[in-house]
Amino acid sequence: MPAPRTVLLTGAAGGLGTLMRGLLPGHGYTLRLFDLRPIEDAPEAITADLSDKDALREAVRGVDAIVHLAGISLEAPFEKILKSNIEGTYNLYEAAREEGVPRIVLASSNHAVGFTPRPRGDDPLIPVDTPRRPDTFYGLSKSFGEDLAQLYWDKHGLETVSVRIGSCFPEPTSVRMLSVWMSPADGARLFHAALTAEGVGHTVVYGSSANTRLWWDLSSARALGYEPRDDSEPYAAELIAEHGELEDGNPAHACLGGHFVTDPPIWPY
């Protein structure tokens, strides 16, 4: 696929969106920004909710692709998840279909498979076709997003790369994150690959760096042309000294979703 010139970035005021606002232009993209919260340094950004169908139509009109990061990124009551992550994602896909946008890069999450046991010892890496086992309403909404993406590919020919993001921060902050961390630079590399790879249809990939302690299989991401360059291992000794190794008998350590399976962080808004 020729490199898109103009990309709509939803959720542009969020944590990951802010990182990608700074990094994706370095891969040659002109960004159009969309978020519920105003972005002070970008007066041209569209400030609207995903429930505003007219604003969405205007936002997607004329773009070459969409990176969809908007929505609730922690656990919340189902009614809030329904409005933001389920209905909102549907609204975006409908706007994209109506305006003829050919591809979406969708922020899915490892929490779509959060109850999957983490690998131990010589266990194989977790494949992308492992059965979905969401750990929260949030994870459930990401499972919906992947199914919605499949439907819009099969029915309408709208391509999607669904990225099951681990934890994208400047550096890992927990022992679990040593296995699922994606550096911001690798995040931009992965989104770039997802935007430019040929013939993706609907492809699901895991989003992380090439971590020494990696839990999941990055082969479908690498097949897009993704070449991760970072590894969490330089942070390992300090984090393990502070927190200790993961314990097999601890439910929050036993599953891929970590503490989302036992005491998920709650969306504050």
C-alpha positions as CSV (number, residue, x, y, z in Angstrom):
1,M,0.0,0.0,0.0
2,P,1.4,3.4,-0.8
3,A,2.3,5.4,2.3
4,P,-0.7,7.4,3.4
5,R,-0.1,11.1,3.4
6,T,-2.8,12.3,5.8
7,V,-3.8,10.2,8.8
8,L,-6.5,10.9,11.3
9,L,-5.3,10.2,14.8
10,T,-8.2,9.8,17.2
11,G,-7.5,10.0,21.0
12,A,-4.8,12.4,20.1
13,A,-4.8,14.1,23.6
14,G,-4.4,10.8,25.4
15,G,-1.1,9.3,26.7
16,L,-0.4,7.1,23.6
17,G,-1.9,9.7,21.3
18,T,0.4,12.4,22.6
19,L,3.4,10.1,22.0
20,M,2.3,9.3,18.5
21,R,1.6,13.0,17.7
22,G,5.3,13.6,18.2
23,L,6.6,10.4,16.5
24,L,4.4,9.6,13.5
25,P,5.3,12.8,11.5
26,G,8.8,11.5,11.5
27,H,7.6,8.6,9.4
28,G,6.2,11.1,6.8
29,Y,2.6,11.6,8.0
30,T,0.5,14.7,8.2
31,L,-1.8,14.2,11.1
32,R,-5.4,15.3,11.6
33,L,-6.2,15.2,15.3
34,F,-9.4,14.2,17.0
35,D,-10.2,14.1,20.7
36,L,-12.8,14.9,23.2
37,R,-10.3,17.2,25.0
38,P,-8.9,20.3,23.3
39,I,-5.3,20.0,22.2
40,E,-3.8,23.4,23.0
41,D,-0.8,23.3,20.7
42,A,-2.9,22.2,17.7
43,P,-5.7,24.7,17.0
44,E,-6.6,22.8,13.9
45,A,-7.5,19.7,15.9
46,I,-11.2,18.5,15.9
47,T,-12.6,18.6,19.4
48,A,-15.6,16.2,19.6
49,D,-16.9,13.0,21.0
50,L,-17.1,9.7,19.1
51,S,-20.9,10.0,19.5
52,D,-20.9,13.0,17.2
53,K,-21.5,11.4,13.9
54,D,-21.3,14.7,11.9
55,A,-18.0,15.6,13.5
56,L,-16.7,12.1,12.7
57,R,-17.7,12.3,9.1
58,E,-15.9,15.7,8.8
59,A,-12.8,14.3,10.6
60,V,-12.4,11.2,8.3
61,R,-13.3,13.0,5.0
62,G,-10.3,13.0,2.7
63,V,-7.8,11.2,4.9
64,D,-5.8,8.2,3.6
65,A,-6.0,6.2,6.8
66,I,-7.0,6.3,10.5
67,V,-5.1,5.4,13.6
68,H,-7.9,4.8,16.2
69,L,-6.6,5.3,19.7
70,A,-9.7,7.1,21.2
71,G,-11.9,5.6,24.0
72,I,-11.7,4.5,27.5
73,S,-8.3,2.7,28.2
74,L,-9.0,1.3,31.7
75,E,-12.0,-0.5,33.3
76,A,-15.3,1.4,33.7
77,P,-18.9,0.6,34.2
78,F,-20.4,-1.2,31.2
79,E,-22.6,1.7,30.2
80,K,-19.5,4.0,29.8
81,I,-17.6,1.3,27.9
82,L,-20.6,0.7,25.7
83,K,-20.9,4.4,24.7
84,S,-17.2,5.1,24.2
85,N,-15.5,1.9,23.1
86,I,-18.3,-0.1,21.4
87,E,-20.7,2.5,20.0
88,G,-17.9,5.0,19.4
89,T,-15.8,2.5,17.4
90,Y,-18.9,1.5,15.4
91,N,-19.5,5.2,14.6
92,L,-15.9,5.6,13.4
93,Y,-16.1,2.5,11.2
94,E,-19.4,3.8,9.7
95,A,-17.9,7.2,9.0
96,A,-14.8,5.6,7.4
97,R,-17.0,3.3,5.2
98,E,-19.2,6.2,4.1
99,E,-16.2,8.4,3.2
100,G,-14.2,5.6,1.6
101,V,-11.3,5.5,3.9
102,P,-9.4,2.3,2.9
103,R,-7.6,1.4,6.2
104,I,-7.8,1.7,10.0
105,V,-5.1,0.8,12.5
106,L,-7.2,-0.1,15.6
107,A,-5.9,0.0,19.1
108,S,-6.9,-3.3,20.5
109,S,-5.3,-4.6,23.7
110,N,-3.7,-7.5,25.4
111,H,-6.7,-7.4,27.8
112,A,-8.8,-9.0,25.0
113,V,-6.9,-12.1,26.0
114,G,-6.2,-11.1,29.6
115,F,-7.2,-14.4,31.3
116,T,-4.8,-16.3,29.1
117,P,-2.1,-17.9,31.3
118,R,1.3,-16.3,30.8
119,P,4.0,-18.5,29.5
120,R,6.4,-20.1,32.0
121,G,9.8,-21.7,31.4
122,D,9.9,-23.3,28.0
123,D,6.2,-22.7,27.2
124,P,5.7,-21.4,23.6
125,L,4.9,-17.8,23.0
126,I,1.2,-16.9,22.9
127,P,-0.1,-16.8,19.3
128,V,-2.5,-14.2,17.9
129,D,-5.1,-16.9,17.3
130,T,-5.3,-17.9,21.0
131,P,-9.0,-17.8,22.1
132,R,-10.0,-14.4,23.3
133,R,-10.4,-14.3,27.1
134,P,-11.2,-10.7,28.0
135,D,-10.4,-9.7,31.6
136,T,-12.7,-6.7,32.0
137,F,-15.5,-4.9,30.2
138,Y,-12.6,-2.9,28.7
139,G,-11.0,-6.0,27.3
140,L,-14.5,-7.2,26.1
141,S,-14.8,-3.9,24.1
142,K,-11.5,-4.6,22.4
143,S,-12.7,-8.1,21.5
144,F,-15.8,-6.4,19.9
145,G,-13.5,-4.0,18.0
146,E,-11.6,-6.9,16.5
147,D,-14.8,-8.6,15.4
148,L,-16.1,-5.3,14.0
149,A,-12.9,-4.9,12.0
150,Q,-13.3,-8.4,10.6
151,L,-17.0,-7.7,9.7
152,Y,-16.1,-4.5,7.9
153,W,-13.3,-6.2,5.9
154,D,-15.5,-9.2,4.9
155,K,-18.6,-7.1,4.1
156,H,-17.2,-3.7,3.0
157,G,-13.5,-4.3,2.1
158,L,-12.3,-1.8,4.8
159,E,-8.9,-3.0,5.9
160,T,-7.8,-3.1,9.5
161,V,-4.7,-4.0,11.5
162,S,-5.8,-4.6,15.1
163,V,-2.9,-4.0,17.4
164,R,-3.1,-5.8,20.8
165,I,-1.0,-3.1,22.6
166,G,0.9,-4.1,25.7
167,S,2.1,-1.1,27.6
168,C,3.5,1.8,25.6
169,F,5.4,4.2,28.0
170,P,8.9,5.8,27.8
171,E,10.1,3.0,30.0
172,P,8.6,-0.1,31.8
173,T,7.4,0.6,35.4
174,S,6.6,-3.0,36.6
175,V,8.0,-6.5,36.4
176,R,5.1,-7.6,34.3
177,M,5.7,-4.8,31.9
178,L,9.2,-6.2,31.1
179,S,7.3,-8.8,29.0
180,V,4.7,-6.6,27.3
181,W,6.4,-3.2,27.0
182,M,6.4,-1.3,23.7
183,S,8.8,1.6,23.5
184,P,7.2,4.7,21.9
185,A,9.7,4.5,19.1
186,D,8.7,0.9,18.4
187,G,5.1,1.9,18.7
188,A,5.5,4.4,15.9
189,R,7.4,1.8,13.8
190,L,4.6,-0.7,14.3
191,F,1.9,1.8,13.4
192,H,3.9,2.8,10.3
193,A,4.2,-0.8,9.2
194,A,0.5,-1.3,9.8
195,L,-0.3,1.7,7.7
196,T,1.8,0.7,4.7
197,A,1.9,-3.1,4.5
198,E,0.2,-4.6,1.4
199,G,-3.0,-6.6,1.6
200,V,-3.6,-6.8,5.3
201,G,-7.4,-7.5,5.1
202,H,-8.0,-7.8,8.8
203,T,-4.7,-8.7,10.6
204,V,-4.3,-9.1,14.3
205,V,-0.9,-8.4,15.8
206,Y,0.6,-8.0,19.2
207,G,2.2,-4.7,20.0
208,S,5.4,-4.7,21.9
209,S,9.2,-4.3,21.6
210,A,11.5,-7.3,21.1
211,N,11.7,-7.9,24.8
212,T,14.0,-10.6,26.2
213,R,11.1,-11.7,28.5
214,L,8.5,-11.5,25.7
215,W,5.2,-13.5,26.3
216,W,3.6,-13.3,22.8
217,D,4.4,-14.1,19.2
218,L,5.3,-11.0,17.2
219,S,5.5,-12.9,13.8
220,S,2.3,-11.4,12.4
221,A,3.6,-7.9,13.2
222,R,7.0,-8.7,11.7
223,A,5.2,-10.0,8.6
224,L,3.9,-6.4,8.1
225,G,7.5,-5.2,8.0
226,Y,7.7,-4.3,11.7
227,E,11.3,-4.4,13.0
228,P,11.4,-3.6,16.7
229,R,14.6,-2.2,17.9
230,D,14.1,-1.9,21.7
231,D,14.2,-4.3,24.6
232,S,13.0,-3.9,28.2
233,E,15.9,-5.9,29.6
234,P,18.1,-2.9,30.6
235,Y,15.3,-2.0,33.2
236,A,14.9,-5.5,34.6
237,A,17.4,-5.6,37.4
238,E,16.2,-2.4,39.0
239,L,12.5,-3.4,38.7
240,I,13.0,-6.9,40.1
241,A,15.1,-5.6,42.9
242,E,12.3,-3.2,43.8
243,H,9.2,-5.5,43.2
244,G,10.5,-9.1,43.2
245,E,9.9,-11.7,40.5
246,L,6.4,-12.6,39.3
247,E,4.8,-15.4,41.5
248,D,3.0,-18.3,39.9
249,G,0.6,-18.5,42.8
250,N,-0.5,-14.9,42.5
251,P,-3.5,-14.5,40.3
252,A,-2.4,-11.0,39.2
253,H,0.9,-12.6,38.1
254,A,-0.5,-15.8,36.5
255,C,-2.4,-14.3,33.6
256,L,-1.5,-12.2,30.7
257,G,-3.7,-9.3,31.9
258,G,-1.9,-8.9,35.2
259,H,-3.8,-7.0,37.9
260,F,-6.6,-6.3,35.4
261,V,-7.9,-9.8,36.3
262,T,-8.0,-9.1,40.0
263,D,-8.2,-5.4,40.7
264,P,-8.4,-3.4,37.4
265,P,-7.6,0.3,37.4
266,I,-10.7,2.3,37.0
267,W,-11.2,5.1,34.4
268,P,-11.2,8.3,36.4
269,Y,-13.5,10.4,34.2
